[in-house]
Amino acid sequence: MERSKNINRLKVVLAEKQRTNKWLAEQLDKDPATVSKWCTNTAQPGLETLVEIAKVIDVDVKDLLWSTK
């Protein structure tokens, strides 16, 4: 996958926090398949969901995104 198609760092941050996609899906009450798509950058969470993810994982929301600079 090209770097330009990688928008979020969710998979990386979950690994850093030693959490799984399944755990995140349970915390957010989302389908694990949806969270998997977010982690592979096949789909992207909405902005409100991204903020909720940041709170659940206890990171700054900007840590969930690849820098554009």
N, C-alpha and C positions, 0 to 999 in steps of 0.2 A: 504494500500500500504506500502510495506517495505521501510524503510528509504534509503536503498541502491539504490532503484529505483528512488528516488527523486534526480534529478540532479540539477534542477534550482529552484530558490526561487521566480520566477516571480509573482506567485499569492500573496505571502506574501508582496513583494515590492509594487505591485499595491495597495494592501489594505493599506499599510503604507502611500502611496502617495495619497490615496483617489481617485484612478483612476480605470476604469473598463477595462475589456477585449475589449469591443466594442470600447472604446476610443483609446486604443493602436492599435487596428486593423485599425482604421481610420487614425491614425498618420503615420502608416507604410505602408498604402495602401495594407493591407493583408486581406485575408478572415477571418472573426471572428471565424470560426470553427478551423482554423489553430492556432490562438492565444489561443483559448480554449484548444487545445491539448497541447500547450506549458505549459499552466497554470496547467494542471492536470498531467504533466510529461508523457503523453501518447506519445508525440513526443518532439523533441528538436530543437530549432532554430540553424541555422549554426552560426559559430563564428562571421562572418561579421554582421549578423542580431543581434546577442547578443550585439555587440558593438553599433549598431544603436539603439537598445532598451534602452541601458544604457544612451545614449545621450538624447533620447526623454523623458525618465523618470527623467533625471538629477540625476543619481547615478553612482558610480564607477562600472565598469563591474563585478568586483569581488563580489559586493553586490548581484548580480543576481544568484550566484552559492552557493551551500552548500559547506562548507569547507570539505576537505578530511582528515584533521588532527583532 
